[in-house]
Amino acid sequence: MTKVAVLTSILLALAACGDTWGQRAVTGGGIGAGSGALLGAVTPLGILPGALIGGAVGAGVGAATTPTR
């Protein structure tokens, strides 16, 4: 479980790379879906629900953390 927590922390740190709102939402969603599928594979949640939840959360966090210039 420690490996999963470390991997999740790394993926979340990279979850929203990009400059614009759209770029951050797309990259956050992609990385979130990947990490959610990985977590879903090692938990009883399942791969598809994990990917859907991770993608939604990643896209939301990516869009919400867009830097203002």
N, CA, C and O atoms as a Tripos MOL2 file, in Angstrom:
@<TRIPOS>MOLECULE
protein
  276   275    69     0     0
PROTEIN
NO_CHARGES

@<TRIPOS>ATOM
      1 N           0.8180   -1.1950    0.0000 N.3       1 MET1
      2 CA          0.0000    0.0000    0.0000 C.3       1 MET1
      3 C           0.8630    1.2610    0.0000 C.2       1 MET1
      4 O           0.4560    2.2950   -0.5300 O.2       1 MET1
      5 N           2.0380    1.1770    0.5870 N.am      2 THR2
      6 CA          2.9420    2.3260    0.5990 C.3       2 THR2
      7 C           3.3790    2.6880   -0.8200 C.2       2 THR2
      8 O           3.4800    3.8670   -1.1620 O.2       2 THR2
      9 N           3.6350    1.6690   -1.6430 N.am      3 LYS3
     10 CA          4.0320    1.9370   -3.0290 C.3       3 LYS3
     11 C           2.9260    2.6650   -3.7780 C.2       3 LYS3
     12 O           3.1950    3.5700   -4.5680 O.2       3 LYS3
     13 N           1.6920    2.2740   -3.5320 N.am      4 VAL4
     14 CA          0.5540    2.9130   -4.1920 C.3       4 VAL4
     15 C           0.4380    4.3680   -3.7520 C.2       4 VAL4
     16 O           0.1710    5.2440   -4.5740 O.2       4 VAL4
     17 N           0.6340    4.6320   -2.4660 N.am      5 ALA5
     18 CA          0.5510    6.0000   -1.9580 C.3       5 ALA5
     19 C           1.6520    6.8760   -2.5470 C.2       5 ALA5
     20 O           1.4010    8.0280   -2.9010 O.2       5 ALA5
     21 N           2.8460    6.3530   -2.6530 N.am      6 VAL6
     22 CA          3.9580    7.1180   -3.2270 C.3       6 VAL6
     23 C           3.7020    7.3870   -4.7060 C.2       6 VAL6
     24 O           3.9020    8.5060   -5.1770 O.2       6 VAL6
     25 N           3.2640    6.3740   -5.4350 N.am      7 LEU7
     26 CA          2.9780    6.5460   -6.8570 C.3       7 LEU7
     27 C           1.8560    7.5480   -7.0740 C.2       7 LEU7
     28 O           1.9250    8.3720   -7.9860 O.2       7 LEU7
     29 N           0.8380    7.4850   -6.2520 N.am      8 THR8
     30 CA         -0.2740    8.4270   -6.3560 C.3       8 THR8
     31 C           0.1960    9.8500   -6.0950 C.2       8 THR8
     32 O          -0.2180   10.7720   -6.7970 O.2       8 THR8
     33 N           1.0440   10.0430   -5.1090 N.am      9 SER9
     34 CA          1.5690   11.3770   -4.8150 C.3       9 SER9
     35 C           2.3690   11.9320   -5.9870 C.2       9 SER9
     36 O           2.2470   13.1090   -6.3250 O.2       9 SER9
     37 N           3.1800   11.0910   -6.6000 N.am     10 ILE10
     38 CA          3.9710   11.5330   -7.7480 C.3      10 ILE10
     39 C           3.0610   11.9010   -8.9120 C.2      10 ILE10
     40 O           3.2430   12.9430   -9.5420 O.2      10 ILE10
     41 N           2.0850   11.0510   -9.1950 N.am     11 LEU11
     42 CA          1.1850   11.3170  -10.3120 C.3      11 LEU11
     43 C           0.3470   12.5690  -10.0760 C.2      11 LEU11
     44 O           0.1170   13.3430  -11.0040 O.2      11 LEU11
     45 N          -0.1050   12.7710   -8.8570 N.am     12 LEU12
     46 CA         -0.8880   13.9730   -8.5720 C.3      12 LEU12
     47 C          -0.0400   15.2380   -8.6660 C.2      12 LEU12
     48 O          -0.5500   16.3000   -9.0250 O.2      12 LEU12
     49 N           1.2280   15.1330   -8.3530 N.am     13 ALA13
     50 CA          2.1050   16.2980   -8.4750 C.3      13 ALA13
     51 C           2.2870   16.7060   -9.9330 C.2      13 ALA13
     52 O           2.5090   17.8800  -10.2330 O.2      13 ALA13
     53 N           2.1930   15.7400  -10.8280 N.am     14 LEU14
     54 CA          2.3520   16.0180  -12.2510 C.3      14 LEU14
     55 C           1.0210   16.1300  -12.9800 C.2      14 LEU14
     56 O           0.9970   16.2590  -14.2040 O.2      14 LEU14
     57 N          -0.0710   16.0850  -12.2570 N.am     15 ALA15
     58 CA         -1.3940   15.9150  -12.8540 C.3      15 ALA15
     59 C          -1.8410   17.0620  -13.7420 C.2      15 ALA15
     60 O          -2.6810   16.8430  -14.6150 O.2      15 ALA15
     61 N          -1.3450   18.2370  -13.5730 N.am     16 ALA16
     62 CA         -1.8840   19.3630  -14.3310 C.3      16 ALA16
     63 C          -0.7820   20.1810  -14.9870 C.2      16 ALA16
     64 O          -0.6460   21.3760  -14.7230 O.2      16 ALA16
     65 N          -0.0160   19.5520  -15.8210 N.am     17 CYS17
     66 CA          1.0270   20.2710  -16.5500 C.3      17 CYS17
     67 C           0.4120   20.9530  -17.7640 C.2      17 CYS17
     68 O          -0.2650   20.3030  -18.5610 O.2      17 CYS17
     69 N           0.6330   22.2260  -17.9130 N.am     18 GLY18
     70 CA          0.1100   22.9890  -19.0340 C.3      18 GLY18
     71 C          -0.0500   24.4420  -18.6480 C.2      18 GLY18
     72 O           0.0260   24.8000  -17.4730 O.2      18 GLY18
     73 N          -0.2740   25.2780  -19.6530 N.am     19 ASP19
     74 CA         -0.3750   26.7070  -19.3920 C.3      19 ASP19
     75 C          -1.8110   27.2200  -19.3830 C.2      19 ASP19
     76 O          -2.1420   28.1220  -18.6140 O.2      19 ASP19
     77 N          -2.6590   26.6540  -20.2280 N.am     20 THR20
     78 CA         -4.0250   27.1540  -20.3240 C.3      20 THR20
     79 C          -4.9840   26.2570  -19.5470 C.2      20 THR20
     80 O          -4.6360   25.1510  -19.1330 O.2      20 THR20
     81 N          -6.1920   26.7610  -19.3640 N.am     21 TRP21
     82 CA         -7.2340   26.0180  -18.6540 C.3      21 TRP21
     83 C          -7.4920   24.6880  -19.3350 C.2      21 TRP21
     84 O          -7.5790   23.6630  -18.6590 O.2      21 TRP21
     85 N          -7.6180   24.6750  -20.6440 N.am     22 GLY22
     86 CA         -7.9000   23.4600  -21.3960 C.3      22 GLY22
     87 C          -6.7690   22.4500  -21.3420 C.2      22 GLY22
     88 O          -7.0120   21.2550  -21.1760 O.2      22 GLY22
     89 N          -5.5310   22.9170  -21.4820 N.am     23 GLN23
     90 CA         -4.3850   22.0160  -21.4150 C.3      23 GLN23
     91 C          -4.2990   21.3450  -20.0580 C.2      23 GLN23
     92 O          -4.0470   20.1440  -19.9610 O.2      23 GLN23
     93 N          -4.5080   22.1210  -19.0240 N.am     24 ARG24
     94 CA         -4.4160   21.5660  -17.6780 C.3      24 ARG24
     95 C          -5.5430   20.5820  -17.3990 C.2      24 ARG24
     96 O          -5.3320   19.5760  -16.7220 O.2      24 ARG24
     97 N          -6.7330   20.8590  -17.9120 N.am     25 ALA25
     98 CA         -7.8530   19.9380  -17.7220 C.3      25 ALA25
     99 C          -7.6070   18.6200  -18.4540 C.2      25 ALA25
    100 O          -7.8700   17.5480  -17.9110 O.2      25 ALA25
    101 N          -7.1030   18.6990  -19.6830 N.am     26 VAL26
    102 CA         -6.8610   17.4830  -20.4720 C.3      26 VAL26
    103 C          -5.7210   16.6620  -19.8780 C.2      26 VAL26
    104 O          -5.8630   15.4520  -19.7020 O.2      26 VAL26
    105 N          -4.6020   17.2960  -19.5700 N.am     27 THR27
    106 CA         -3.4850   16.5340  -19.0140 C.3      27 THR27
    107 C          -3.8180   16.0080  -17.6290 C.2      27 THR27
    108 O          -3.4510   14.8840  -17.2870 O.2      27 THR27
    109 N          -4.5040   16.8020  -16.8370 N.am     28 GLY28
    110 CA         -4.9220   16.3320  -15.5140 C.3      28 GLY28
    111 C          -5.8760   15.1540  -15.6170 C.2      28 GLY28
    112 O          -5.7750   14.1980  -14.8480 O.2      28 GLY28
    113 N          -6.8030   15.2230  -16.5660 N.am     29 GLY29
    114 CA         -7.7340   14.1170  -16.7620 C.3      29 GLY29
    115 C          -7.0370   12.8500  -17.2230 C.2      29 GLY29
    116 O          -7.3620   11.7560  -16.7610 O.2      29 GLY29
    117 N          -6.0820   12.9900  -18.1310 N.am     30 GLY30
    118 CA         -5.3510   11.8220  -18.6220 C.3      30 GLY30
    119 C          -4.5090   11.1580  -17.5470 C.2      30 GLY30
    120 O          -4.5250    9.9360  -17.3990 O.2      30 GLY30
    121 N          -3.7860   11.9570  -16.8120 N.am     31 ILE31
    122 CA         -2.9480   11.4050  -15.7540 C.3      31 ILE31
    123 C          -3.8220   10.8650  -14.6230 C.2      31 ILE31
    124 O          -3.5120    9.8320  -14.0300 O.2      31 ILE31
    125 N          -4.9120   11.5680  -14.3310 N.am     32 GLY32
    126 CA         -5.8300   11.0760  -13.3010 C.3      32 GLY32
    127 C          -6.4750    9.7580  -13.6830 C.2      32 GLY32
    128 O          -6.6370    8.8790  -12.8370 O.2      32 GLY32
    129 N          -6.8460    9.6110  -14.9550 N.am     33 ALA33
    130 CA         -7.4390    8.3570  -15.4140 C.3      33 ALA33
    131 C          -6.4400    7.2090  -15.3250 C.2      33 ALA33
    132 O          -6.7900    6.0990  -14.9240 O.2      33 ALA33
    133 N          -5.2140    7.4830  -15.6970 N.am     34 GLY34
    134 CA         -4.1820    6.4490  -15.6040 C.3      34 GLY34
    135 C          -3.9080    6.0230  -14.1790 C.2      34 GLY34
    136 O          -3.8240    4.8310  -13.8840 O.2      34 GLY34
    137 N          -3.7690    6.9860  -13.3050 N.am     35 SER35
    138 CA         -3.4970    6.6470  -11.9070 C.3      35 SER35
    139 C          -4.7320    6.0220  -11.2500 C.2      35 SER35
    140 O          -4.6020    5.1370  -10.4040 O.2      35 SER35
    141 N          -5.9230    6.4780  -11.6360 N.am     36 GLY36
    142 CA         -7.1450    5.8670  -11.1030 C.3      36 GLY36
    143 C          -7.3000    4.4320  -11.5470 C.2      36 GLY36
    144 O          -7.7330    3.5860  -10.7640 O.2      36 GLY36
    145 N          -6.9520    4.1370  -12.7990 N.am     37 ALA37
    146 CA         -7.0100    2.7560  -13.2860 C.3      37 ALA37
    147 C          -6.0110    1.8830  -12.5420 C.2      37 ALA37
    148 O          -6.3050    0.7340  -12.2090 O.2      37 ALA37
    149 N          -4.8350    2.4290  -12.2830 N.am     38 LEU38
    150 CA         -3.8280    1.6840  -11.5320 C.3      38 LEU38
    151 C          -4.3060    1.3950  -10.1160 C.2      38 LEU38
    152 O          -4.1850    0.2700   -9.6310 O.2      38 LEU38
    153 N          -4.8430    2.4010   -9.4630 N.am     39 LEU39
    154 CA         -5.3610    2.1850   -8.1090 C.3      39 LEU39
    155 C          -6.5600    1.2470   -8.1160 C.2      39 LEU39
    156 O          -6.7150    0.4250   -7.2130 O.2      39 LEU39
    157 N          -7.4070    1.3680   -9.1340 N.am     40 GLY40
    158 CA         -8.5490    0.4740   -9.2340 C.3      40 GLY40
    159 C          -8.1380   -0.9680   -9.4450 C.2      40 GLY40
    160 O          -8.8300   -1.8840   -9.0000 O.2      40 GLY40
    161 N          -7.0150   -1.1810  -10.1230 N.am     41 ALA41
    162 CA         -6.5350   -2.5380  -10.3760 C.3      41 ALA41
    163 C          -6.0370   -3.2220   -9.1100 C.2      41 ALA41
    164 O          -6.0980   -4.4470   -9.0050 O.2      41 ALA41
    165 N          -5.5520   -2.4560   -8.1590 N.am     42 VAL42
    166 CA         -5.0180   -3.0570   -6.9300 C.3      42 VAL42
    167 C          -5.9930   -2.9730   -5.7620 C.2      42 VAL42
    168 O          -5.6680   -3.3980   -4.6530 O.2      42 VAL42
    169 N          -7.1660   -2.4380   -5.9950 N.am     43 THR43
    170 CA         -8.1950   -2.3640   -4.9600 C.3      43 THR43
    171 C          -9.4720   -3.0330   -5.4840 C.2      43 THR43
    172 O          -9.5700   -3.3130   -6.6790 O.2      43 THR43
    173 N         -10.4310   -3.2870   -4.6260 N.am     44 PRO44
    174 CA        -11.6860   -3.9020   -5.0820 C.3      44 PRO44
    175 C         -12.5490   -2.9840   -5.9480 C.2      44 PRO44
    176 O         -13.5710   -3.4290   -6.4710 O.2      44 PRO44
    177 N         -12.1710   -1.7370   -6.1090 N.am     45 LEU45
    178 CA        -12.9610   -0.7850   -6.8880 C.3      45 LEU45
    179 C         -13.1080   -1.2150   -8.3390 C.2      45 LEU45
    180 O         -14.2110   -1.1630   -8.8840 O.2      45 LEU45
    181 N         -12.0370   -1.6330   -8.9680 N.am     46 GLY46
    182 CA        -12.0590   -2.0470  -10.3670 C.3      46 GLY46
    183 C         -11.3640   -1.0210  -11.2480 C.2      46 GLY46
    184 O         -11.2490    0.1500  -10.8860 O.2      46 GLY46
    185 N         -10.9050   -1.4730  -12.4040 N.am     47 ILE47
    186 CA        -10.1240   -0.6160  -13.2950 C.3      47 ILE47
    187 C         -10.9650    0.4980  -13.9080 C.2      47 ILE47
    188 O         -10.5750    1.6650  -13.8580 O.2      47 ILE47
    189 N         -12.1170    0.1520  -14.4860 N.am     48 LEU48
    190 CA        -12.9300    1.1660  -15.1610 C.3      48 LEU48
    191 C         -13.4760    2.2240  -14.2000 C.2      48 LEU48
    192 O         -13.3590    3.4150  -14.4890 O.2      48 LEU48
    193 N         -14.0660    1.8340  -13.0720 N.am     49 PRO49
    194 CA        -14.5110    2.8910  -12.1430 C.3      49 PRO49
    195 C         -13.3580    3.7430  -11.6290 C.2      49 PRO49
    196 O         -13.5090    4.9520  -11.4550 O.2      49 PRO49
    197 N         -12.2090    3.1230  -11.3850 N.am     50 GLY50
    198 CA        -11.0400    3.8840  -10.9420 C.3      50 GLY50
    199 C         -10.5920    4.8910  -11.9770 C.2      50 GLY50
    200 O         -10.2400    6.0230  -11.6420 O.2      50 GLY50
    201 N         -10.6040    4.4740  -13.2570 N.am     51 ALA51
    202 CA        -10.2060    5.3780  -14.3410 C.3      51 ALA51
    203 C         -11.2040    6.5210  -14.4950 C.2      51 ALA51
    204 O         -10.8080    7.6670  -14.7080 O.2      51 ALA51
    205 N         -12.4850    6.2160  -14.3890 N.am     52 LEU52
    206 CA        -13.4990    7.2700  -14.5160 C.3      52 LEU52
    207 C         -13.4100    8.2860  -13.3830 C.2      52 LEU52
    208 O         -13.4630    9.4940  -13.6150 O.2      52 LEU52
    209 N         -13.2750    7.7970  -12.1770 N.am     53 ILE53
    210 CA        -13.1780    8.7000  -11.0230 C.3      53 ILE53
    211 C         -11.8750    9.4990  -11.0830 C.2      53 ILE53
    212 O         -11.8800   10.7120  -10.8730 O.2      53 ILE53
    213 N         -10.7680    8.8250  -11.3670 N.am     54 GLY54
    214 CA         -9.4730    9.5090  -11.4630 C.3      54 GLY54
    215 C          -9.4400   10.5440  -12.5630 C.2      54 GLY54
    216 O          -8.8800   11.6250  -12.3860 O.2      54 GLY54
    217 N         -10.0410   10.2200  -13.7070 N.am     55 GLY55
    218 CA        -10.0810   11.1750  -14.8220 C.3      55 GLY55
    219 C         -10.8900   12.4090  -14.4860 C.2      55 GLY55
    220 O         -10.4910   13.5300  -14.8030 O.2      55 GLY55
    221 N         -12.0350   12.2010  -13.8400 N.am     56 ALA56
    222 CA        -12.8780   13.3390  -13.4660 C.3      56 ALA56
    223 C         -12.1890   14.2260  -12.4320 C.2      56 ALA56
    224 O         -12.1950   15.4510  -12.5480 O.2      56 ALA56
    225 N         -11.6040   13.6000  -11.4340 N.am     57 VAL57
    226 CA        -10.9110   14.3810  -10.3960 C.3      57 VAL57
    227 C          -9.6910   15.0830  -10.9800 C.2      57 VAL57
    228 O          -9.4530   16.2540  -10.6840 O.2      57 VAL57
    229 N          -8.9190   14.3830  -11.8030 N.am     58 GLY58
    230 CA         -7.7340   14.9870  -12.4160 C.3      58 GLY58
    231 C          -8.0780   16.1670  -13.3040 C.2      58 GLY58
    232 O          -7.3940   17.1900  -13.2700 O.2      58 GLY58
    233 N          -9.1370   16.0350  -14.1040 N.am     59 ALA59
    234 CA         -9.5460   17.1420  -14.9650 C.3      59 ALA59
    235 C         -10.0200   18.3280  -14.1400 C.2      59 ALA59
    236 O          -9.7110   19.4760  -14.4560 O.2      59 ALA59
    237 N         -10.7640   18.0490  -13.0930 N.am     60 GLY60
    238 CA        -11.2510   19.1310  -12.2250 C.3      60 GLY60
    239 C         -10.1270   19.8580  -11.5170 C.2      60 GLY60
    240 O         -10.1090   21.0870  -11.4530 O.2      60 GLY60
    241 N          -9.1940   19.0940  -10.9900 N.am     61 VAL61
    242 CA         -8.0600   19.7150  -10.2910 C.3      61 VAL61
    243 C          -7.1870   20.4780  -11.2800 C.2      61 VAL61
    244 O          -6.7320   21.5820  -10.9830 O.2      61 VAL61
    245 N          -6.9530   19.9000  -12.4440 N.am     62 GLY62
    246 CA         -6.1410   20.5750  -13.4610 C.3      62 GLY62
    247 C          -6.7540   21.9090  -13.8850 C.2      62 GLY62
    248 O          -6.0560   22.9170  -13.9940 O.2      62 GLY62
    249 N          -8.0610   21.9020  -14.1200 N.am     63 ALA63
    250 CA         -8.7420   23.1290  -14.5370 C.3      63 ALA63
    251 C          -8.8010   24.1530  -13.4060 C.2      63 ALA63
    252 O          -8.6690   25.3540  -13.6390 O.2      63 ALA63
    253 N          -8.9990   23.6750  -12.1940 N.am     64 ALA64
    254 CA         -9.1380   24.5860  -11.0530 C.3      64 ALA64
    255 C          -7.8240   25.2360  -10.6480 C.2      64 ALA64
    256 O          -7.8280   26.2850  -10.0040 O.2      64 ALA64
    257 N          -6.7170   24.6380  -11.0100 N.am     65 THR65
    258 CA         -5.4250   25.1760  -10.5640 C.3      65 THR65
    259 C          -4.6890   25.9110  -11.6750 C.2      65 THR65
    260 O          -3.4650   26.0380  -11.6270 O.2      65 THR65
    261 N          -5.4150   26.3940  -12.6680 N.am     66 THR66
    262 CA         -4.7840   27.1500  -13.7390 C.3      66 THR66
    263 C          -4.2290   28.4580  -13.1900 C.2      66 THR66
    264 O          -4.9650   29.2140  -12.5560 O.2      66 THR66
    265 N          -2.9560   28.7430  -13.4180 N.am     67 PRO67
    266 CA         -2.3910   29.9900  -12.9110 C.3      67 PRO67
    267 C          -2.9540   31.2020  -13.6450 C.2      67 PRO67
    268 O          -3.1830   31.1560  -14.8530 O.2      67 PRO67
    269 N          -3.1700   32.2550  -12.9260 N.am     68 THR68
    270 CA         -3.6210   33.5010  -13.5510 C.3      68 THR68
    271 C          -2.3920   34.3380  -13.8680 C.2      68 THR68
    272 O          -1.4230   34.3520  -13.1090 O.2      68 THR68
    273 N          -2.4440   35.0240  -14.9820 N.am     69 ARG69
    274 CA         -1.2950   35.8520  -15.3860 C.3      69 ARG69
    275 C          -1.6420   37.2940  -15.3360 C.2      69 ARG69
    276 O          -0.8030   38.1410  -15.6410 O.2      69 ARG69
@<TRIPOS>BOND
     1     1     2 1
     2     2     3 1
     3     3     4 2
     4     3     5 am
     5     5     6 1
     6     6     7 1
     7     7     8 2
     8     7     9 am
     9     9    10 1
    10    10    11 1
    11    11    12 2
    12    11    13 am
    13    13    14 1
    14    14    15 1
    15    15    16 2
    16    15    17 am
    17    17    18 1
    18    18    19 1
    19    19    20 2
    20    19    21 am
    21    21    22 1
    22    22    23 1
    23    23    24 2
    24    23    25 am
    25    25    26 1
    26    26    27 1
    27    27    28 2
    28    27    29 am
    29    29    30 1
    30    30    31 1
    31    31    32 2
    32    31    33 am
    33    33    34 1
    34    34    35 1
    35    35    36 2
    36    35    37 am
    37    37    38 1
    38    38    39 1
    39    39    40 2
    40    39    41 am
    41    41    42 1
    42    42    43 1
    43    43    44 2
    44    43    45 am
    45    45    46 1
    46    46    47 1
    47    47    48 2
    48    47    49 am
    49    49    50 1
    50    50    51 1
    51    51    52 2
    52    51    53 am
    53    53    54 1
    54    54    55 1
    55    55    56 2
    56    55    57 am
    57    57    58 1
    58    58    59 1
    59    59    60 2
    60    59    61 am
    61    61    62 1
    62    62    63 1
    63    63    64 2
    64    63    65 am
    65    65    66 1
    66    66    67 1
    67    67    68 2
    68    67    69 am
    69    69    70 1
    70    70    71 1
    71    71    72 2
    72    71    73 am
    73    73    74 1
    74    74    75 1
    75    75    76 2
    76    75    77 am
    77    77    78 1
    78    78    79 1
    79    79    80 2
    80    79    81 am
    81    81    82 1
    82    82    83 1
    83    83    84 2
    84    83    85 am
    85    85    86 1
    86    86    87 1
    87    87    88 2
    88    87    89 am
    89    89    90 1
    90    90    91 1
    91    91    92 2
    92    91    93 am
    93    93    94 1
    94    94    95 1
    95    95    96 2
    96    95    97 am
    97    97    98 1
    98    98    99 1
    99    99   100 2
   100    99   101 am
   101   101   102 1
   102   102   103 1
   103   103   104 2
   104   103   105 am
   105   105   106 1
   106   106   107 1
   107   107   108 2
   108   107   109 am
   109   109   110 1
   110   110   111 1
   111   111   112 2
   112   111   113 am
   113   113   114 1
   114   114   115 1
   115   115   116 2
   116   115   117 am
   117   117   118 1
   118   118   119 1
   119   119   120 2
   120   119   121 am
   121   121   122 1
   122   122   123 1
   123   123   124 2
   124   123   125 am
   125   125   126 1
   126   126   127 1
   127   127   128 2
   128   127   129 am
   129   129   130 1
   130   130   131 1
   131   131   132 2
   132   131   133 am
   133   133   134 1
   134   134   135 1
   135   135   136 2
   136   135   137 am
   137   137   138 1
   138   138   139 1
   139   139   140 2
   140   139   141 am
   141   141   142 1
   142   142   143 1
   143   143   144 2
   144   143   145 am
   145   145   146 1
   146   146   147 1
   147   147   148 2
   148   147   149 am
   149   149   150 1
   150   150   151 1
   151   151   152 2
   152   151   153 am
   153   153   154 1
   154   154   155 1
   155   155   156 2
   156   155   157 am
   157   157   158 1
   158   158   159 1
   159   159   160 2
   160   159   161 am
   161   161   162 1
   162   162   163 1
   163   163   164 2
   164   163   165 am
   165   165   166 1
   166   166   167 1
   167   167   168 2
   168   167   169 am
   169   169   170 1
   170   170   171 1
   171   171   172 2
   172   171   173 am
   173   173   174 1
   174   174   175 1
   175   175   176 2
   176   175   177 am
   177   177   178 1
   178   178   179 1
   179   179   180 2
   180   179   181 am
   181   181   182 1
   182   182   183 1
   183   183   184 2
   184   183   185 am
   185   185   186 1
   186   186   187 1
   187   187   188 2
   188   187   189 am
   189   189   190 1
   190   190   191 1
   191   191   192 2
   192   191   193 am
   193   193   194 1
   194   194   195 1
   195   195   196 2
   196   195   197 am
   197   197   198 1
   198   198   199 1
   199   199   200 2
   200   199   201 am
   201   201   202 1
   202   202   203 1
   203   203   204 2
   204   203   205 am
   205   205   206 1
   206   206   207 1
   207   207   208 2
   208   207   209 am
   209   209   210 1
   210   210   211 1
   211   211   212 2
   212   211   213 am
   213   213   214 1
   214   214   215 1
   215   215   216 2
   216   215   217 am
   217   217   218 1
   218   218   219 1
   219   219   220 2
   220   219   221 am
   221   221   222 1
   222   222   223 1
   223   223   224 2
   224   223   225 am
   225   225   226 1
   226   226   227 1
   227   227   228 2
   228   227   229 am
   229   229   230 1
   230   230   231 1
   231   231   232 2
   232   231   233 am
   233   233   234 1
   234   234   235 1
   235   235   236 2
   236   235   237 am
   237   237   238 1
   238   238   239 1
   239   239   240 2
   240   239   241 am
   241   241   242 1
   242   242   243 1
   243   243   244 2
   244   243   245 am
   245   245   246 1
   246   246   247 1
   247   247   248 2
   248   247   249 am
   249   249   250 1
   250   250   251 1
   251   251   252 2
   252   251   253 am
   253   253   254 1
   254   254   255 1
   255   255   256 2
   256   255   257 am
   257   257   258 1
   258   258   259 1
   259   259   260 2
   260   259   261 am
   261   261   262 1
   262   262   263 1
   263   263   264 2
   264   263   265 am
   265   265   266 1
   266   266   267 1
   267   267   268 2
   268   267   269 am
   269   269   270 1
   270   270   271 1
   271   271   272 2
   272   271   273 am
   273   273   274 1
   274   274   275 1
   275   275   276 2
@<TRIPOS>SUBSTRUCTURE
     1 MET1         2 RESIDUE 1 A MET
     2 THR2         6 RESIDUE 1 A THR
     3 LYS3        10 RESIDUE 1 A LYS
     4 VAL4        14 RESIDUE 1 A VAL
     5 ALA5        18 RESIDUE 1 A ALA
     6 VAL6        22 RESIDUE 1 A VAL
     7 LEU7        26 RESIDUE 1 A LEU
     8 THR8        30 RESIDUE 1 A THR
     9 SER9        34 RESIDUE 1 A SER
    10 ILE10       38 RESIDUE 1 A ILE
    11 LEU11       42 RESIDUE 1 A LEU
    12 LEU12       46 RESIDUE 1 A LEU
    13 ALA13       50 RESIDUE 1 A ALA
    14 LEU14       54 RESIDUE 1 A LEU
    15 ALA15       58 RESIDUE 1 A ALA
    16 ALA16       62 RESIDUE 1 A ALA
    17 CYS17       66 RESIDUE 1 A CYS
    18 GLY18       70 RESIDUE 1 A GLY
    19 ASP19       74 RESIDUE 1 A ASP
    20 THR20       78 RESIDUE 1 A THR
    21 TRP21       82 RESIDUE 1 A TRP
    22 GLY22       86 RESIDUE 1 A GLY
    23 GLN23       90 RESIDUE 1 A GLN
    24 ARG24       94 RESIDUE 1 A ARG
    25 ALA25       98 RESIDUE 1 A ALA
    26 VAL26      102 RESIDUE 1 A VAL
    27 THR27      106 RESIDUE 1 A THR
    28 GLY28      110 RESIDUE 1 A GLY
    29 GLY29      114 RESIDUE 1 A GLY
    30 GLY30      118 RESIDUE 1 A GLY
    31 ILE31      122 RESIDUE 1 A ILE
    32 GLY32      126 RESIDUE 1 A GLY
    33 ALA33      130 RESIDUE 1 A ALA
    34 GLY34      134 RESIDUE 1 A GLY
    35 SER35      138 RESIDUE 1 A SER
    36 GLY36      142 RESIDUE 1 A GLY
    37 ALA37      146 RESIDUE 1 A ALA
    38 LEU38      150 RESIDUE 1 A LEU
    39 LEU39      154 RESIDUE 1 A LEU
    40 GLY40      158 RESIDUE 1 A GLY
    41 ALA41      162 RESIDUE 1 A ALA
    42 VAL42      166 RESIDUE 1 A VAL
    43 THR43      170 RESIDUE 1 A THR
    44 PRO44      174 RESIDUE 1 A PRO
    45 LEU45      178 RESIDUE 1 A LEU
    46 GLY46      182 RESIDUE 1 A GLY
    47 ILE47      186 RESIDUE 1 A ILE
    48 LEU48      190 RESIDUE 1 A LEU
    49 PRO49      194 RESIDUE 1 A PRO
    50 GLY50      198 RESIDUE 1 A GLY
    51 ALA51      202 RESIDUE 1 A ALA
    52 LEU52      206 RESIDUE 1 A LEU
    53 ILE53      210 RESIDUE 1 A ILE
    54 GLY54      214 RESIDUE 1 A GLY
    55 GLY55      218 RESIDUE 1 A GLY
    56 ALA56      222 RESIDUE 1 A ALA
    57 VAL57      226 RESIDUE 1 A VAL
    58 GLY58      230 RESIDUE 1 A GLY
    59 ALA59      234 RESIDUE 1 A ALA
    60 GLY60      238 RESIDUE 1 A GLY
    61 VAL61      242 RESIDUE 1 A VAL
    62 GLY62      246 RESIDUE 1 A GLY
    63 ALA63      250 RESIDUE 1 A ALA
    64 ALA64      254 RESIDUE 1 A ALA
    65 THR65      258 RESIDUE 1 A THR
    66 THR66      262 RESIDUE 1 A THR
    67 PRO67      266 RESIDUE 1 A PRO
    68 THR68      270 RESIDUE 1 A THR
    69 ARG69      274 RESIDUE 1 A ARG
